[in-house]
Amino acid sequence: MKTFVLIALFFFLVPVIASGQTQQTTTIKLYFANEKLSKSDNFPVKVFPVTRKIPKTTAVAKAALELLFAGPTEAEKAKGYYSDFSEDTKSFFISVNVKNKAAYVNLKDPSLFPVVGNFTTSSGGSNFFGQVEKTLTQFPSIRKFFYAIEGDPAVFYDWMQIGECPKGT
């Protein structure tokens, strides 16, 4: 009976003790515009890094874009960081696939997100591409970028008013 109790305690206590261990994290950078660090005449818009710790993951580009599309935190805003990305745009991002040093960023239909209309202006587009591309280039596996809306690159490039989608999409 004592053996049974000891075995039962072992099987119930070990998972409890193990769950109290700290989770491994990784540090990433997100890039946002900053009114305190920028000169007022900056065009294209300059972006600056903020550092965040996230749970360790093999899908680090996806995790970074999920956080980026949710926008700066209140503490970051207090330091002058700003973005058209916010809680209202966090579900605008669908996925990112990385292959041959290229990131394929897939987004939802922008008509569902009226707050992203600013991205199609010259400064808004500069801000969008600067934030996304600078955030992704921190990863050595990413050097080129392709975008799509609901899987269709032509829709994205038409929406952004920048002409035909680049070759290789």
TIRO-2110 file (N, C-alpha, C; in Angstrom, 1 decimal):
// TIRO-2110
0.8, -1.2, 0.0, N, 1, A
0.0, 0.0, 0.0, CA, 1, A
0.9, 1.3, 0.0, C, 1, A
1.9, 1.3, 0.8, N, 2, A
2.8, 2.4, 0.9, CA, 2, A
3.5, 2.6, -0.5, C, 2, A
3.8, 1.6, -1.2, N, 3, A
4.4, 1.7, -2.5, CA, 3, A
3.4, 2.3, -3.5, C, 3, A
2.2, 1.9, -3.4, N, 4, A
1.2, 2.5, -4.3, CA, 4, A
1.0, 4.0, -4.0, C, 4, A
1.0, 4.4, -2.8, N, 5, A
0.8, 5.8, -2.4, CA, 5, A
2.0, 6.6, -2.9, C, 5, A
3.2, 6.0, -2.8, N, 6, A
4.4, 6.7, -3.2, CA, 6, A
4.4, 6.9, -4.8, C, 6, A
4.0, 5.8, -5.4, N, 7, A
4.0, 5.9, -6.9, CA, 7, A
2.9, 6.9, -7.3, C, 7, A
1.8, 6.9, -6.7, N, 8, A
0.7, 7.8, -7.0, CA, 8, A
1.2, 9.3, -6.8, C, 8, A
1.8, 9.5, -5.6, N, 9, A
2.4, 10.9, -5.4, CA, 9, A
3.4, 11.3, -6.4, C, 9, A
4.2, 10.3, -6.8, N, 10, A
5.2, 10.7, -7.9, CA, 10, A
4.5, 11.1, -9.2, C, 10, A
3.5, 10.4, -9.6, N, 11, A
2.9, 10.7, -10.9, CA, 11, A
2.1, 12.0, -10.8, C, 11, A
1.6, 12.3, -9.6, N, 12, A
0.8, 13.6, -9.5, CA, 12, A
1.7, 14.8, -9.2, C, 12, A
2.7, 14.6, -8.4, N, 13, A
3.6, 15.7, -8.0, CA, 13, A
4.6, 16.1, -9.1, C, 13, A
5.2, 15.2, -9.8, N, 14, A
6.2, 15.5, -10.8, CA, 14, A
5.6, 16.5, -11.9, C, 14, A
4.4, 16.2, -12.4, N, 15, A
3.9, 17.2, -13.4, CA, 15, A
3.7, 18.6, -12.8, C, 15, A
3.2, 18.6, -11.5, N, 16, A
3.0, 19.9, -10.9, CA, 16, A
4.3, 20.7, -10.7, C, 16, A
5.3, 20.0, -10.2, N, 17, A
6.6, 20.6, -10.0, CA, 17, A
7.2, 21.0, -11.4, C, 17, A
7.1, 20.2, -12.4, N, 18, A
7.6, 20.5, -13.7, CA, 18, A
6.9, 21.7, -14.3, C, 18, A
5.6, 21.8, -14.1, N, 19, A
4.9, 23.0, -14.7, CA, 19, A
5.3, 24.3, -14.1, C, 19, A
5.9, 24.3, -12.9, N, 20, A
6.4, 25.5, -12.3, CA, 20, A
7.7, 26.0, -12.9, C, 20, A
8.3, 25.3, -13.8, N, 21, A
9.5, 25.7, -14.4, CA, 21, A
9.2, 26.9, -15.3, C, 21, A
10.2, 27.7, -15.5, N, 22, A
10.0, 28.9, -16.3, CA, 22, A
10.1, 28.5, -17.8, C, 22, A
9.3, 29.1, -18.6, N, 23, A
9.2, 28.9, -20.0, CA, 23, A
10.3, 29.6, -20.7, C, 23, A
10.9, 28.9, -21.7, N, 24, A
12.0, 29.5, -22.5, CA, 24, A
11.4, 30.6, -23.3, C, 24, A
12.2, 31.7, -23.5, N, 25, A
11.7, 32.8, -24.3, CA, 25, A
12.8, 33.2, -25.3, C, 25, A
12.4, 34.0, -26.3, N, 26, A
13.3, 34.5, -27.3, CA, 26, A
12.9, 36.0, -27.4, C, 26, A
13.9, 36.8, -27.7, N, 27, A
13.7, 38.2, -27.9, CA, 27, A
13.6, 38.6, -29.4, C, 27, A
12.6, 39.4, -29.7, N, 28, A
12.4, 39.8, -31.1, CA, 28, A
12.3, 41.3, -31.1, C, 28, A
12.4, 41.9, -32.2, N, 29, A
12.2, 43.3, -32.4, CA, 29, A
11.0, 43.6, -33.3, C, 29, A
10.2, 44.5, -32.9, N, 30, A
9.1, 45.0, -33.8, CA, 30, A
9.5, 46.5, -34.1, C, 30, A
9.2, 46.9, -35.3, N, 31, A
9.6, 48.2, -35.8, CA, 31, A
8.3, 49.1, -36.0, C, 31, A
8.3, 50.2, -35.3, N, 32, A
7.2, 51.2, -35.4, CA, 32, A
7.8, 52.6, -35.7, C, 32, A
7.0, 53.4, -36.2, N, 33, A
7.4, 54.8, -36.3, CA, 33, A
7.5, 55.4, -34.9, C, 33, A
8.2, 56.5, -34.8, N, 34, A
8.3, 57.1, -33.4, CA, 34, A
8.4, 58.6, -33.6, C, 34, A
7.4, 59.3, -33.1, N, 35, A
7.4, 60.8, -33.3, CA, 35, A
8.5, 61.5, -32.5, C, 35, A
9.1, 60.9, -31.5, N, 36, A
10.1, 61.5, -30.7, CA, 36, A
11.5, 61.3, -31.3, C, 36, A
11.7, 60.2, -32.1, N, 37, A
12.9, 59.9, -32.7, CA, 37, A
13.1, 60.3, -34.1, C, 37, A
11.9, 60.6, -34.8, N, 38, A
11.9, 61.0, -36.2, CA, 38, A
12.1, 62.5, -36.3, C, 38, A
12.6, 62.8, -37.4, N, 39, A
12.6, 64.3, -37.8, CA, 39, A
11.2, 64.4, -38.5, C, 39, A
10.6, 65.6, -38.4, N, 40, A
9.3, 65.8, -39.0, CA, 40, A
9.3, 65.7, -40.5, C, 40, A
10.4, 65.8, -41.2, N, 41, A
10.4, 65.7, -42.6, CA, 41, A
10.8, 64.3, -43.1, C, 41, A
10.8, 63.3, -42.3, N, 42, A
11.2, 62.0, -42.7, CA, 42, A
10.2, 61.4, -43.7, C, 42, A
10.7, 61.2, -44.9, N, 43, A
9.9, 60.4, -45.9, CA, 43, A
10.9, 59.7, -46.8, C, 43, A
10.9, 58.4, -46.9, N, 44, A
9.9, 57.6, -46.3, CA, 44, A
10.0, 57.6, -44.8, C, 44, A
8.9, 57.1, -44.2, N, 45, A
8.8, 57.1, -42.8, CA, 45, A
9.8, 56.2, -42.2, C, 45, A
10.6, 56.7, -41.2, N, 46, A
11.6, 55.8, -40.5, CA, 46, A
10.9, 55.1, -39.4, C, 46, A
11.4, 53.8, -39.2, N, 47, A
10.9, 53.0, -38.2, CA, 47, A
12.0, 52.6, -37.2, C, 47, A
11.6, 52.4, -36.0, N, 48, A
12.6, 52.2, -34.9, CA, 48, A
12.2, 50.9, -34.1, C, 48, A
13.2, 50.2, -33.6, N, 49, A
12.8, 48.9, -32.9, CA, 49, A
12.3, 49.1, -31.5, C, 49, A
11.4, 48.2, -31.2, N, 50, A
11.1, 48.0, -29.8, CA, 50, A
11.4, 46.5, -29.5, C, 50, A
11.8, 46.2, -28.4, N, 51, A
12.2, 44.8, -28.1, CA, 51, A
11.1, 44.1, -27.2, C, 51, A
10.7, 42.9, -27.6, N, 52, A
9.8, 42.2, -26.8, CA, 52, A
10.3, 40.7, -26.6, C, 52, A
9.9, 40.2, -25.5, N, 53, A
10.2, 38.7, -25.2, CA, 53, A
8.9, 38.0, -25.5, C, 53, A
9.1, 36.8, -26.2, N, 54, A
8.0, 36.0, -26.6, CA, 54, A
8.4, 34.5, -26.2, C, 54, A
7.4, 33.7, -26.0, N, 55, A
7.7, 32.3, -25.8, CA, 55, A
8.5, 31.7, -27.0, C, 55, A
9.5, 30.9, -26.7, N, 56, A
10.3, 30.3, -27.7, CA, 56, A
9.4, 29.6, -28.7, C, 56, A
9.6, 29.8, -30.0, N, 57, A
8.9, 29.2, -31.1, CA, 57, A
9.7, 29.0, -32.3, C, 57, A
9.3, 28.0, -33.1, N, 58, A
10.0, 27.9, -34.4, CA, 58, A
9.3, 28.8, -35.5, C, 58, A
8.2, 29.3, -35.2, N, 59, A
7.4, 30.2, -36.1, CA, 59, A
7.6, 31.6, -35.6, C, 59, A
8.9, 32.0, -35.5, N, 60, A
9.2, 33.3, -35.0, CA, 60, A
8.7, 34.5, -35.9, C, 60, A
8.8, 34.3, -37.2, N, 61, A
8.3, 35.4, -38.1, CA, 61, A
6.8, 35.6, -37.9, C, 61, A
6.0, 34.5, -37.8, N, 62, A
4.6, 34.6, -37.6, CA, 62, A
4.3, 35.3, -36.3, C, 62, A
5.0, 34.9, -35.2, N, 63, A
4.8, 35.5, -33.9, CA, 63, A
5.1, 37.0, -34.0, C, 63, A
6.2, 37.4, -34.7, N, 64, A
6.5, 38.8, -34.8, CA, 64, A
5.5, 39.6, -35.5, C, 64, A
4.9, 39.0, -36.6, N, 65, A
3.9, 39.8, -37.4, CA, 65, A
2.6, 39.8, -36.6, C, 65, A
2.3, 38.8, -35.9, N, 66, A
1.1, 38.9, -35.0, CA, 66, A
1.1, 40.0, -34.0, C, 66, A
2.3, 40.2, -33.4, N, 67, A
2.5, 41.3, -32.5, CA, 67, A
2.5, 42.6, -33.2, C, 67, A
3.2, 42.7, -34.3, N, 68, A
3.3, 43.9, -35.1, CA, 68, A
1.9, 44.4, -35.5, C, 68, A
1.1, 43.5, -36.0, N, 69, A
-0.2, 43.9, -36.5, CA, 69, A
-1.2, 44.3, -35.4, C, 69, A
-0.8, 44.0, -34.1, N, 70, A
-1.6, 44.4, -33.0, CA, 70, A
-1.2, 45.8, -32.5, C, 70, A
-0.1, 46.3, -33.1, N, 71, A
0.4, 47.7, -32.8, CA, 71, A
1.2, 47.8, -31.5, C, 71, A
1.6, 49.0, -31.2, N, 72, A
2.5, 49.3, -30.0, CA, 72, A
1.6, 49.2, -28.8, C, 72, A
2.3, 48.8, -27.7, N, 73, A
1.6, 48.7, -26.4, CA, 73, A
1.5, 50.2, -25.8, C, 73, A
0.7, 50.3, -24.8, N, 74, A
0.5, 51.6, -24.2, CA, 74, A
1.9, 52.2, -23.7, C, 74, A
2.7, 51.3, -23.2, N, 75, A
4.0, 51.8, -22.7, CA, 75, A
4.9, 52.3, -23.9, C, 75, A
4.8, 51.6, -25.0, N, 76, A
5.5, 52.0, -26.2, CA, 76, A
5.0, 53.3, -26.8, C, 76, A
3.7, 53.5, -26.7, N, 77, A
3.0, 54.7, -27.2, CA, 77, A
3.5, 55.9, -26.3, C, 77, A
3.6, 55.6, -25.0, N, 78, A
4.1, 56.7, -24.1, CA, 78, A
5.5, 57.1, -24.5, C, 78, A
6.3, 56.3, -25.1, N, 79, A
7.6, 56.6, -25.6, CA, 79, A
7.7, 57.2, -27.0, C, 79, A
6.5, 57.4, -27.6, N, 80, A
6.5, 58.1, -28.9, CA, 80, A
6.2, 57.1, -30.1, C, 80, A
6.2, 55.8, -29.8, N, 81, A
5.9, 54.9, -30.9, CA, 81, A
4.5, 55.0, -31.4, C, 81, A
4.3, 54.9, -32.7, N, 82, A
2.9, 54.9, -33.2, CA, 82, A
2.9, 54.0, -34.5, C, 82, A
1.6, 53.7, -34.8, N, 83, A
1.4, 52.8, -36.0, CA, 83, A
0.0, 52.8, -36.4, C, 83, A
-0.3, 52.5, -37.7, N, 84, A
-1.7, 52.3, -38.1, CA, 84, A
-2.1, 50.9, -37.7, C, 84, A
-1.2, 50.1, -37.2, N, 85, A
-1.5, 48.8, -36.7, CA, 85, A
-2.0, 49.0, -35.2, C, 85, A
-3.0, 48.3, -34.9, N, 86, A
-3.6, 48.4, -33.5, CA, 86, A
-4.4, 47.2, -33.2, C, 86, A
-5.1, 47.2, -32.1, N, 87, A
-6.0, 46.1, -31.7, CA, 87, A
-7.0, 45.9, -32.8, C, 87, A
-7.4, 46.9, -33.6, N, 88, A
-8.4, 46.8, -34.6, CA, 88, A
-7.8, 46.1, -35.9, C, 88, A
-6.5, 46.0, -36.0, N, 89, A
-5.9, 45.4, -37.2, CA, 89, A
-5.2, 44.1, -36.9, C, 89, A
-5.2, 43.6, -35.7, N, 90, A
-4.5, 42.4, -35.3, CA, 90, A
-4.9, 41.2, -36.1, C, 90, A
-6.2, 41.1, -36.5, N, 91, A
-6.7, 40.0, -37.2, CA, 91, A
-6.6, 40.2, -38.7, C, 91, A
-6.0, 41.3, -39.2, N, 92, A
-5.8, 41.6, -40.6, CA, 92, A
-4.8, 40.6, -41.2, C, 92, A
-3.8, 40.2, -40.3, N, 93, A
-2.7, 39.3, -40.7, CA, 93, A
-3.3, 37.9, -40.7, C, 93, A
-3.0, 37.1, -41.8, N, 94, A
-3.4, 35.7, -41.8, CA, 94, A
-2.2, 34.8, -41.6, C, 94, A
-1.2, 35.0, -42.4, N, 95, A
-0.1, 34.0, -42.3, CA, 95, A
1.2, 34.6, -43.0, C, 95, A
2.3, 33.9, -42.7, N, 96, A
3.5, 34.2, -43.4, CA, 96, A
4.2, 32.9, -43.6, C, 96, A
4.7, 32.7, -44.9, N, 97, A
5.4, 31.5, -45.2, CA, 97, A
6.8, 32.0, -45.7, C, 97, A
7.8, 31.3, -45.3, N, 98, A
9.2, 31.6, -45.6, CA, 98, A
9.8, 30.5, -46.5, C, 98, A
10.3, 30.9, -47.7, N, 99, A
10.9, 29.9, -48.6, CA, 99, A
11.9, 30.6, -49.4, C, 99, A
13.1, 30.0, -49.5, N, 100, A
14.1, 30.6, -50.3, CA, 100, A
14.4, 32.0, -50.0, C, 100, A
14.5, 32.4, -48.8, N, 101, A
14.8, 33.7, -48.3, CA, 101, A
13.7, 34.7, -48.6, C, 101, A
12.5, 34.3, -48.9, N, 102, A
11.4, 35.2, -49.2, CA, 102, A
10.3, 34.9, -48.2, C, 102, A
9.7, 36.0, -47.8, N, 103, A
8.5, 35.9, -46.9, CA, 103, A
7.3, 36.2, -47.8, C, 103, A
6.3, 35.3, -47.7, N, 104, A
5.0, 35.5, -48.4, CA, 104, A
4.0, 35.8, -47.3, C, 104, A
3.6, 37.1, -47.3, N, 105, A
2.7, 37.6, -46.3, CA, 105, A
1.3, 37.6, -46.8, C, 105, A
0.4, 36.9, -46.2, N, 106, A
-1.0, 36.8, -46.6, CA, 106, A
-1.9, 37.6, -45.6, C, 106, A
-2.7, 38.5, -46.2, N, 107, A
-3.6, 39.3, -45.4, CA, 107, A
-5.1, 39.1, -45.7, C, 107, A
-5.9, 39.5, -44.8, N, 108, A
-7.4, 39.5, -45.0, CA, 108, A
-7.8, 40.6, -45.9, C, 108, A
-9.0, 40.5, -46.4, N, 109, A
-9.6, 41.5, -47.2, CA, 109, A
-9.6, 42.9, -46.5, C, 109, A
-9.0, 43.9, -47.0, N, 110, A
-8.9, 45.2, -46.3, CA, 110, A
-10.2, 45.9, -46.2, C, 110, A
-11.2, 45.5, -47.0, N, 111, A
-12.6, 46.2, -46.8, CA, 111, A
-13.2, 45.8, -45.4, C, 111, A
-12.7, 44.7, -44.8, N, 112, A
-13.2, 44.3, -43.5, CA, 112, A
-12.5, 45.2, -42.4, C, 112, A
-11.5, 46.0, -42.7, N, 113, A
-10.7, 46.7, -41.8, CA, 113, A
-10.6, 48.2, -42.2, C, 113, A
-11.7, 49.0, -42.0, N, 114, A
-11.6, 50.4, -42.5, CA, 114, A
-10.4, 51.2, -42.0, C, 114, A
-9.8, 50.8, -40.9, N, 115, A
-8.7, 51.5, -40.3, CA, 115, A
-7.4, 51.3, -41.1, C, 115, A
-7.4, 50.4, -42.1, N, 116, A
-6.2, 50.2, -42.8, CA, 116, A
-6.1, 51.0, -44.1, C, 116, A
-7.1, 51.8, -44.3, N, 117, A
-7.2, 52.6, -45.5, CA, 117, A
-6.0, 53.6, -45.7, C, 117, A
-5.4, 54.0, -44.6, N, 118, A
-4.2, 54.9, -44.6, CA, 118, A
-3.0, 54.2, -45.3, C, 118, A
-3.0, 52.8, -45.3, N, 119, A
-1.9, 52.1, -45.9, CA, 119, A
-1.7, 52.4, -47.4, C, 119, A
-2.8, 52.8, -48.0, N, 120, A
-2.7, 53.0, -49.5, CA, 120, A
-2.3, 54.5, -49.8, C, 120, A
-2.0, 55.3, -48.8, N, 121, A
-1.4, 56.6, -49.1, CA, 121, A
0.1, 56.5, -49.2, C, 121, A
0.8, 57.5, -49.8, N, 122, A
2.3, 57.3, -49.9, CA, 122, A
2.9, 57.2, -48.6, C, 122, A
2.6, 58.0, -47.6, N, 123, A
3.3, 57.9, -46.3, CA, 123, A
2.8, 56.6, -45.5, C, 123, A
1.5, 56.3, -45.7, N, 124, A
0.9, 55.1, -45.0, CA, 124, A
1.5, 53.8, -45.6, C, 124, A
1.7, 53.8, -46.9, N, 125, A
2.4, 52.6, -47.5, CA, 125, A
3.8, 52.5, -47.1, C, 125, A
4.5, 53.7, -47.0, N, 126, A
5.9, 53.7, -46.6, CA, 126, A
6.0, 53.1, -45.1, C, 126, A
5.0, 53.5, -44.3, N, 127, A
5.0, 53.1, -42.9, CA, 127, A
4.7, 51.6, -42.9, C, 127, A
3.7, 51.1, -43.6, N, 128, A
3.3, 49.7, -43.7, CA, 128, A
4.5, 48.9, -44.1, C, 128, A
5.1, 49.2, -45.2, N, 129, A
6.2, 48.3, -45.7, CA, 129, A
7.5, 48.4, -44.8, C, 129, A
7.7, 49.6, -44.3, N, 130, A
8.9, 49.8, -43.4, CA, 130, A
8.7, 49.0, -42.1, C, 130, A
7.5, 49.0, -41.5, N, 131, A
7.3, 48.2, -40.3, CA, 131, A
7.4, 46.7, -40.5, C, 131, A
6.7, 46.2, -41.6, N, 132, A
6.7, 44.8, -41.8, CA, 132, A
8.0, 44.3, -42.3, C, 132, A
8.7, 45.0, -43.2, N, 133, A
9.9, 44.5, -43.8, CA, 133, A
11.1, 44.6, -42.8, C, 133, A
11.1, 45.7, -42.1, N, 134, A
12.2, 45.8, -41.1, CA, 134, A
12.0, 44.7, -40.0, C, 134, A
10.8, 44.5, -39.6, N, 135, A
10.5, 43.5, -38.6, CA, 135, A
11.0, 42.1, -39.1, C, 135, A
10.7, 41.8, -40.3, N, 136, A
11.0, 40.5, -40.9, CA, 136, A
12.5, 40.3, -41.2, C, 136, A
13.2, 41.4, -41.6, N, 137, A
14.6, 41.2, -42.0, CA, 137, A
15.5, 41.0, -40.8, C, 137, A
15.0, 41.1, -39.6, N, 138, A
15.9, 40.7, -38.4, CA, 138, A
16.2, 39.2, -38.5, C, 138, A
15.4, 38.5, -39.2, N, 139, A
15.6, 37.0, -39.3, CA, 139, A
16.4, 36.8, -40.6, C, 139, A
17.6, 36.1, -40.4, N, 140, A
18.5, 35.9, -41.6, CA, 140, A
17.9, 35.1, -42.7, C, 140, A
16.8, 34.4, -42.4, N, 141, A
16.2, 33.5, -43.4, CA, 141, A
15.2, 34.4, -44.4, C, 141, A
15.1, 35.7, -44.1, N, 142, A
14.2, 36.5, -44.9, CA, 142, A
15.0, 37.7, -45.5, C, 142, A
14.9, 37.8, -46.9, N, 143, A
15.5, 38.9, -47.6, CA, 143, A
14.6, 39.6, -48.6, C, 143, A
13.5, 38.9, -49.0, N, 144, A
12.6, 39.4, -50.0, CA, 144, A
11.2, 39.3, -49.5, C, 144, A
10.3, 40.0, -50.1, N, 145, A
8.9, 40.1, -49.6, CA, 145, A
7.9, 40.0, -50.7, C, 145, A
6.9, 39.3, -50.5, N, 146, A
5.7, 39.2, -51.4, CA, 146, A
4.5, 39.2, -50.5, C, 146, A
3.5, 39.9, -51.1, N, 147, A
2.2, 40.1, -50.3, CA, 147, A
1.0, 39.6, -51.1, C, 147, A
0.0, 39.2, -50.4, N, 148, A
-1.2, 38.7, -51.0, CA, 148, A
-2.4, 39.1, -50.1, C, 148, A
-3.6, 39.2, -50.7, N, 149, A
-4.8, 39.4, -49.9, CA, 149, A
-5.6, 38.1, -50.2, C, 149, A
-5.9, 37.4, -49.1, N, 150, A
-6.7, 36.1, -49.3, CA, 150, A
-6.0, 35.2, -50.3, C, 150, A
-4.7, 35.2, -50.3, N, 151, A
-4.0, 34.3, -51.3, CA, 151, A
-3.7, 34.9, -52.7, C, 151, A
-4.2, 36.1, -53.0, N, 152, A
-4.1, 36.6, -54.3, CA, 152, A
-3.2, 37.8, -54.3, C, 152, A
-1.9, 37.7, -54.8, N, 153, A
-1.0, 38.8, -54.9, CA, 153, A
-1.5, 40.0, -55.7, C, 153, A
-2.2, 39.7, -56.8, N, 154, A
-2.7, 40.8, -57.6, CA, 154, A
-3.6, 41.8, -56.9, C, 154, A
-4.4, 41.2, -56.0, N, 155, A
-5.4, 42.0, -55.2, CA, 155, A
-4.6, 42.9, -54.3, C, 155, A
-3.6, 42.4, -53.7, N, 156, A
-2.8, 43.2, -52.7, CA, 156, A
-2.1, 44.4, -53.5, C, 156, A
-1.4, 44.1, -54.6, N, 157, A
-0.7, 45.2, -55.3, CA, 157, A
-1.7, 46.2, -55.9, C, 157, A
-2.8, 45.8, -56.3, N, 158, A
-3.9, 46.7, -56.8, CA, 158, A
-4.4, 47.5, -55.7, C, 158, A
-4.7, 47.0, -54.5, N, 159, A
-5.1, 47.7, -53.4, CA, 159, A
-4.1, 48.8, -52.9, C, 159, A
-2.9, 48.4, -52.9, N, 160, A
-1.8, 49.3, -52.5, CA, 160, A
-1.5, 50.4, -53.6, C, 160, A
-2.1, 50.2, -54.8, N, 161, A
-1.9, 51.1, -55.9, CA, 161, A
-0.4, 51.2, -56.3, C, 161, A
0.3, 50.1, -56.4, N, 162, A
1.7, 50.1, -56.8, CA, 162, A
1.9, 49.3, -58.0, C, 162, A
0.9, 49.0, -58.8, N, 163, A
1.1, 48.3, -60.1, CA, 163, A
1.1, 46.8, -59.9, C, 163, A
1.7, 46.2, -60.9, N, 164, A
1.7, 44.7, -61.0, CA, 164, A
2.5, 44.1, -59.8, C, 164, A
2.1, 42.9, -59.5, N, 165, A
2.9, 42.2, -58.4, CA, 165, A
4.2, 41.8, -59.0, C, 165, A
5.2, 41.7, -58.2, N, 166, A
6.6, 41.4, -58.6, CA, 166, A
6.6, 39.9, -59.1, C, 166, A
7.6, 39.6, -60.0, N, 167, A
7.8, 38.3, -60.5, CA, 167, A
8.2, 37.4, -59.3, C, 167, A
7.8, 36.2, -59.3, N, 168, A
8.2, 35.2, -58.2, CA, 168, A
7.1, 35.1, -57.2, C, 168, A
5.9, 35.7, -57.3, N, 169, A
4.9, 35.6, -56.3, CA, 169, A
4.0, 34.4, -56.7, C, 169, A
END
